[in-house]
Amino acid sequence: MDYNKFLNKVIDNGIAAAKKDYTHKDQAALLRGSIAGFEACRGKTAAELAEILKEAKEDSFRAYLKRPDLTDEELEESWETRRLPTSTPY
């Protein structure tokens, strides 16, 4: 199995697991965020995946620091927010 086939299998399995785990209405943002995170990894090299992970950790930490200021709605939306480039890959 080549790298991209392996990567796609991991992504597909991750999405399937997220769909199985996040089934409640109040988990919809978690599901959307999980799927977006997995999809952001498609077609990426190992170095690009490392950069995506680094950025995701930084985004999560910033969101954690801001939580006291967020409304419940904003916190819910934060689970699916990702900063994706518009024209250039990671």
Backbone as a printed PyTorch tensor [residue, N CA C, xyz], in Angstrom:
tensor([[[  0.8460,  -1.1740,   0.0000],
         [  0.0000,   0.0000,   0.0000],
         [  0.8920,   1.2380,   0.0000]],

        [[  0.5840,   2.1830,  -0.8900],
         [  1.4070,   3.3870,  -0.9250],
         [  0.9160,   4.4060,   0.1160]],

        [[  1.6990,   5.4420,   0.2970],
         [  1.4450,   6.4300,   1.3440],
         [  0.0570,   7.0580,   1.2260]],

        [[ -0.3220,   7.5230,   0.0310],
         [ -1.6140,   8.1980,  -0.1100],
         [ -2.7910,   7.2620,   0.1340]],

        [[ -2.6730,   6.0090,  -0.2870],
         [ -3.7400,   5.0520,   0.0030],
         [ -3.8660,   4.8370,   1.5060]],

        [[ -2.7160,   4.7260,   2.1670],
         [ -2.7070,   4.5550,   3.6160],
         [ -3.3180,   5.7770,   4.3050]],

        [[ -2.8830,   6.9670,   3.8930],
         [ -3.3890,   8.1980,   4.4870],
         [ -4.9010,   8.3060,   4.2970]],

        [[ -5.3860,   8.0240,   3.1030],
         [ -6.8270,   8.0860,   2.8420],
         [ -7.5960,   7.0770,   3.6860]],

        [[ -7.0270,   5.8990,   3.8940],
         [ -7.6710,   4.8770,   4.7260],
         [ -7.7820,   5.3650,   6.1760]],

        [[ -6.7100,   5.9660,   6.6890],
         [ -6.7230,   6.4980,   8.0510],
         [ -7.7710,   7.6090,   8.1630]],

        [[ -7.8200,   8.4950,   7.1810],
         [ -8.7880,   9.5930,   7.1840],
         [-10.2090,   9.0480,   7.1110]],

        [[-10.4500,   8.1360,   6.1960],
         [-11.7930,   7.5550,   6.0610],
         [-12.2340,   6.8450,   7.3370]],

        [[-11.3160,   6.1020,   7.9540],
         [-11.6370,   5.4200,   9.2180],
         [-11.9080,   6.4270,  10.3310]],

        [[-11.1450,   7.5000,  10.3660],
         [-11.3510,   8.5370,  11.3720],
         [-12.7020,   9.2160,  11.2200]],

        [[-13.0770,   9.5090,   9.9940],
         [-14.3780,  10.1300,   9.7370],
         [-15.5010,   9.1780,  10.1270]],

        [[-15.3570,   7.9160,   9.7690],
         [-16.3780,   6.9260,  10.1340],
         [-16.5120,   6.8200,  11.6500]],

        [[-15.3970,   6.8470,  12.3700],
         [-15.4290,   6.7710,  13.8330],
         [-16.0830,   8.0170,  14.4280]],

        [[-15.7780,   9.1800,  13.8630],
         [-16.3880,  10.4190,  14.3550],
         [-17.8990,  10.3820,  14.1580]],

        [[-18.3300,   9.9020,  13.0010],
         [-19.7740,   9.8020,  12.7370],
         [-20.4550,   8.8450,  13.7090]],

        [[-19.7400,   7.8150,  14.0980],
         [-20.2860,   6.8490,  15.0550],
         [-20.3140,   7.4290,  16.4700]],

        [[-19.2940,   8.2080,  16.8200],
         [-19.1730,   8.7540,  18.1760],
         [-20.0520,   9.9820,  18.4110]],

        [[-20.1290,  10.8630,  17.4450],
         [-20.8470,  12.1340,  17.6260],
         [-22.2250,  12.0470,  16.9850]],

        [[-23.1620,  11.4490,  17.6870],
         [-24.4880,  11.1980,  17.1340],
         [-25.5730,  12.0980,  17.7300]],

        [[-25.2770,  12.7790,  18.8050],
         [-26.2810,  13.6180,  19.4550],
         [-26.3230,  15.0020,  18.8140]],

        [[-27.4970,  15.6380,  18.8540],
         [-27.6620,  16.9740,  18.2840],
         [-26.6430,  17.9610,  18.8420]],

        [[-26.3870,  17.8760,  20.1420],
         [-25.4690,  18.8310,  20.7660],
         [-23.9990,  18.5600,  20.4150]],

        [[-23.7410,  17.5250,  19.6290],
         [-22.3810,  17.2030,  19.1980],
         [-22.1590,  17.5120,  17.7120]],

        [[-23.0980,  18.2020,  17.0950],
         [-23.0030,  18.4660,  15.6510],
         [-21.7410,  19.2450,  15.2960]],

        [[-21.3920,  20.2420,  16.0970],
         [-20.1900,  21.0250,  15.8090],
         [-18.9330,  20.1750,  15.9790]],

        [[-18.9500,  19.2870,  16.9610],
         [-17.8090,  18.3730,  17.1380],
         [-17.6400,  17.4950,  15.9060]],

        [[-18.7500,  17.0010,  15.3850],
         [-18.6920,  16.1550,  14.1960],
         [-18.1590,  16.9420,  13.0050]],

        [[-18.7170,  18.1320,  12.7710],
         [-18.2540,  18.9420,  11.6380],
         [-16.7740,  19.2820,  11.7790]],

        [[-16.3470,  19.6320,  12.9890],
         [-14.9440,  19.9560,  13.2160],
         [-14.0330,  18.7650,  13.0060]],

        [[-14.4760,  17.5960,  13.4480],
         [-13.6820,  16.3710,  13.2650],
         [-13.5280,  16.0430,  11.7880]],

        [[-14.6420,  16.1080,  11.0660],
         [-14.5850,  15.8080,   9.6300],
         [-13.6950,  16.8070,   8.9080]],

        [[-13.8470,  18.0920,   9.2310],
         [-13.0110,  19.1210,   8.5890],
         [-11.5330,  18.8810,   8.8850]],

        [[-11.2410,  18.4890,  10.1260],
         [ -9.8450,  18.2140,  10.4890],
         [ -9.2640,  17.0460,   9.7200]],

        [[-10.0460,  15.9790,   9.5900],
         [ -9.5680,  14.8330,   8.8060],
         [ -9.4130,  15.2010,   7.3330]],

        [[-10.3960,  15.8930,   6.7820],
         [-10.3410,  16.2570,   5.3620],
         [ -9.1650,  17.1820,   5.0560]],

        [[ -8.8030,  18.0180,   6.0130],
         [ -7.6670,  18.9230,   5.8150],
         [ -6.3540,  18.1570,   5.6320]],

        [[ -6.3380,  16.8970,   6.0310],
         [ -5.1220,  16.0790,   5.9470],
         [ -4.9770,  15.3540,   4.6130]],

        [[ -6.0300,  15.2940,   3.8310],
         [ -5.9780,  14.5580,   2.5580],
         [ -4.9270,  15.1320,   1.6240]],

        [[ -4.1330,  14.2380,   1.0670],
         [ -3.1450,  14.6240,   0.0700],
         [ -1.9270,  15.3460,   0.6190]],

        [[ -1.7770,  15.3800,   1.9220],
         [ -0.6610,  16.1000,   2.5380],
         [  0.5300,  15.1740,   2.7620]],

        [[  1.7060,  15.7570,   2.7090],
         [  2.9300,  15.0250,   3.0240],
         [  3.0560,  14.9240,   4.5470]],

        [[  3.9940,  14.1280,   5.0030],
         [  4.2210,  14.0010,   6.4450],
         [  4.6010,  15.3550,   7.0470]],

        [[  5.4100,  16.1220,   6.3530],
         [  5.8010,  17.4460,   6.8570],
         [  4.5960,  18.3780,   6.9240]],

        [[  3.7330,  18.3110,   5.9320],
         [  2.5260,  19.1450,   5.9350],
         [  1.5790,  18.7280,   7.0590]],

        [[  1.4810,  17.4290,   7.3150],
         [  0.6560,  16.9510,   8.4260],
         [  1.1980,  17.4610,   9.7570]],

        [[  2.5070,  17.4760,   9.9020],
         [  3.1190,  17.9840,  11.1340],
         [  2.7770,  19.4620,  11.3250]],

        [[  2.7810,  20.2240,  10.2470],
         [  2.4340,  21.6500,  10.3250],
         [  0.9590,  21.8380,  10.6730]],

        [[  0.0900,  21.0290,  10.0820],
         [ -1.3450,  21.0930,  10.4050],
         [ -1.5490,  20.7850,  11.8860]],

        [[ -0.8740,  19.7680,  12.3990],
         [ -0.9860,  19.4070,  13.8140],
         [ -0.5190,  20.5560,  14.7020]],

        [[  0.6010,  21.1490,  14.3510],
         [  1.1380,  22.2770,  15.1240],
         [  0.1200,  23.4130,  15.1550]],

        [[ -0.4340,  23.7690,  14.0070],
         [ -1.4080,  24.8570,  13.9340],
         [ -2.6850,  24.5190,  14.7090]],

        [[ -3.1190,  23.2640,  14.6240],
         [ -4.3270,  22.8500,  15.3480],
         [ -4.1140,  22.9480,  16.8600]],

        [[ -2.9380,  22.5530,  17.3220],
         [ -2.6350,  22.6570,  18.7530],
         [ -2.6200,  24.1170,  19.1930]],

        [[ -2.0290,  24.9830,  18.3650],
         [ -1.9820,  26.4080,  18.6910],
         [ -3.3970,  26.9980,  18.7140]],

        [[ -4.2160,  26.6450,  17.7280],
         [ -5.5980,  27.1260,  17.6690],
         [ -6.3820,  26.6550,  18.8930]],

        [[ -6.1850,  25.3870,  19.2630],
         [ -6.8850,  24.8420,  20.4310],
         [ -6.4760,  25.5640,  21.7020]],

        [[ -5.2040,  25.8530,  21.8360],
         [ -4.7210,  26.5370,  23.0280],
         [ -5.2860,  27.9530,  23.0990]],

        [[ -5.2830,  28.6480,  21.9530],
         [ -5.8590,  29.9990,  21.9260],
         [ -7.3460,  29.9560,  22.2760]],

        [[ -8.0680,  28.9860,  21.7450],
         [ -9.4960,  28.8530,  22.0580],
         [ -9.6930,  28.5580,  23.5410]],

        [[ -8.8310,  27.7350,  24.1040],
         [ -8.9110,  27.4130,  25.5310],
         [ -8.7440,  28.6770,  26.3770]],

        [[ -7.7700,  29.5120,  25.9890],
         [ -7.5220,  30.7380,  26.7450],
         [ -8.6910,  31.7120,  26.6510]],

        [[ -9.4110,  31.6770,  25.5490],
         [-10.5230,  32.6020,  25.3290],
         [-11.8460,  32.1000,  25.9030]],

        [[-11.9330,  30.8880,  26.3160],
         [-13.2090,  30.2960,  26.7320],
         [-14.0050,  31.1260,  27.7310]],

        [[-13.3900,  31.7420,  28.7450],
         [-14.2110,  32.5050,  29.6860],
         [-14.9810,  33.6480,  29.0120]],

        [[-14.4550,  34.1470,  27.8970],
         [-15.0940,  35.2660,  27.2070],
         [-16.1180,  34.8160,  26.1700]],

        [[-16.1610,  33.5450,  25.8490],
         [-17.0520,  33.0630,  24.7950],
         [-18.4490,  32.7950,  25.3360]],

        [[-19.4280,  33.1060,  24.5010],
         [-20.7940,  32.6990,  24.8220],
         [-20.9000,  31.2060,  24.5200]],

        [[-21.9510,  30.5760,  24.9670],
         [-22.1450,  29.1610,  24.6780],
         [-22.1800,  28.9210,  23.1690]],

        [[-22.8370,  29.8250,  22.4290],
         [-22.9240,  29.6900,  20.9770],
         [-21.5440,  29.7880,  20.3280]],

        [[-20.7440,  30.7520,  20.7590],
         [-19.4050,  30.9240,  20.2010],
         [-18.5150,  29.7260,  20.5270]],

        [[-18.6560,  29.2000,  21.7230],
         [-17.8700,  28.0290,  22.1010],
         [-18.2440,  26.8360,  21.2260]],

        [[-19.5410,  26.6480,  21.0040],
         [-20.0120,  25.5640,  20.1410],
         [-19.4400,  25.7140,  18.7300]],

        [[-19.4700,  26.9450,  18.2000],
         [-18.9450,  27.1940,  16.8600],
         [-17.4400,  26.9990,  16.7970]],

        [[-16.7370,  27.2250,  17.8940],
         [-15.2770,  27.1190,  17.8790],
         [-14.7990,  25.7080,  17.5850]],

        [[-15.6420,  24.7080,  17.8320],
         [-15.2430,  23.3260,  17.5760],
         [-15.0640,  23.0480,  16.0980]],

        [[-15.7210,  23.8190,  15.2430],
         [-15.6110,  23.5350,  13.8180],
         [-14.8220,  24.5920,  13.0590]],

        [[-14.2370,  25.5370,  13.7490],
         [-13.5060,  26.6100,  13.0960],
         [-12.0820,  26.1670,  12.8040]],

        [[-11.6980,  26.3360,  11.5530],
         [-10.3210,  26.0510,  11.1470],
         [ -9.8560,  27.1780,  10.2390]],

        [[ -8.6090,  27.5120,  10.3670],
         [ -8.0460,  28.5220,   9.4740],
         [ -7.4060,  27.7700,   8.3140]],

        [[ -8.1200,  27.6990,   7.2070],
         [ -7.5810,  27.0220,   6.0290],
         [ -7.1880,  28.0580,   4.9910]],

        [[ -6.0790,  27.8320,   4.3080],
         [ -5.6490,  28.8160,   3.3040],
         [ -6.6300,  28.8470,   2.1340]],

        [[ -6.7360,  29.9810,   1.4940],
         [ -7.6540,  30.0980,   0.3740],
         [ -7.0140,  29.7040,  -0.9440]],

        [[ -5.7110,  29.8850,  -1.0690],
         [ -5.1120,  29.5910,  -2.3750],
         [ -3.8370,  28.7720,  -2.3090]],

        [[ -3.2010,  28.6710,  -1.1650],
         [ -1.9450,  27.9390,  -1.0810],
         [ -2.0690,  26.8030,  -0.0910]],

        [[ -1.4820,  25.6540,  -0.3860],
         [ -1.5250,  24.5380,   0.5550],
         [ -0.6080,  24.7980,   1.7290]],

        [[ -0.7990,  24.0210,   2.7990],
         [  0.0770,  24.1370,   3.9730],
         [  1.4880,  23.8860,   3.6010]]])
